[in-house]
Amino acid sequence: MKRARIIGSGPNGLSAAIALAQAGVPVEVFEAENIPGGGARTLPLTLPGFLHDFGSAVHPMAAGSPFFATLPLADHGLQWIHGDIPLAHPLDDGSAVLLHRDLADQDRELGPDAKAWRSLIQPLVDNWAKFAEEALGPAVRIPRHPWLMARFGVAAFQPARRIANRHFKSARTRALFAGLAAHSFLSLDDVLTSAIALVFAAITPKVGWPIPRGGSQSITQALLSTFENLGGKLHTGVRIDSAAFRAWNAPDVVTLFDTSPRQLVDIAGDCLTPGFRELMTRFKRGPGAFKIDYALSRPVPWRARDCRRAISLHLGGTLEEIAESERLVNDGKHCDRPFVLVAQPSIFDPTRAPDSKHTLWAYCHVPNGSTEDMTDRIEAQIERFAPGFRDCIMTRYVSTPAILERMDANLIGGDISGGAMTMKQFLLRPSALTYETSAPNLFLCSSSTPPGGGVHGMCGYRAAKVALSRSKSR
């Protein structure tokens, strides 16, 4: 491989660039926006002095990424900040069920369900390094640790509602599990939803649910600094269209796309076979997100005091409520009481807001491309668990699915997960070729490839390894 180009500067694009540069390949990265990072950007969206994460805000998968662990990101300014507890899930009785980093604390939290919770996650916790290498890669391959993955698969392939009802006696534990599973963007009666919950539960004792000091942009900057130290070059404000791509594409130049499959076709469709183009255009998008960033005059007045000790919160009540919310979204409908994911980073990171002021990040799931205003419904859910919340709001920045897509072309219809995690797209993501395309010098390295969404860089890292391997074989 004489040289390589990356289109897109999200964590996956930069991870691919770093892996190639480490192998001695000259690499350039081209980013359409003026600020690199894709979903891992931090922007002044509301008032002066308030910094808001455009996309992802809390990063257990980044802190637990096998590839990131090999990089000197701390030397490039990345500092992880932890809350007193990783996650709080408030309930209507004024209490909250908590996700703890210490398993003994988790046992005390869950009481009669502690043994069942441990039975599901203990093997993953004890073998996290092996499990992460296996899980954060293509699904269709021979596992290096078959017994570990088989044990995980027995529960992981089941619907989250079934696992919760079979294993847990307490409604509190079932609610906690449902909130973790809802990160899948799937109905909790769908297969694979338990997998997401188990991964989040298992990673918590290993790395917690931290935030980067200064915002998610700090992850991007640390990756970018690492890349530039290896001799790489970043070009921002350069949008590559089909004409531009035709002008500089050459057989001896390898290009990796940190883009959606649709953008791959829009940019490089002339270089792909008709059959492969058809596969990419049929790739199913996931539901969208409706997101609000708040500038607050004071901390959120959570009824459950433990909620003030956590950066991340899941607002949705019981398993049944969360399951109904996600079912409606997957049926193309909107829920009156949506499951809302919340982050309050300024409680623990004073760089995010002026003195005594705070930021809040909240979103719910909506059908892809939704045009419905969910502001009142999101705020009603926050107010449900924090009476007086609306009195704290100085201003808000609302990101509809259309606005999310306008700010990051990868987020088609507000899809922040890189495509629906259906069984088919779990096994063949985005096709049987995974990172490869029908053109020998073009590869896909975005969250539409294995292992999917999340700031972990593993899609880019694995795509780069495949590109290097194919280059050597030619």
PyMOL commands that set and color helices and strands:
alter all, ss='L'
color gray80, all
select helices_A, chain A and resi 11-22+60-63+68-70+73-76+103-126+128-135+146-156+160-167+171-184+193-207+217-229+242-248+261-271+274-282+305-309+319-330+345-347+350-352+375-385+389-392+401-407+412-414+423-427+458-473
alter helices_A, ss='H'
color red, helices_A
select strands_A, chain A and resi 3-7+27-30+42-43+52-53+80-81+85-90+96-99+211-212+233-235+253-257+288-296+310-315+340-343+358-366+393-399+442-444
alter strands_A, ss='S'
color yellow, strands_A
deselect
rebuild
show_as cartoon
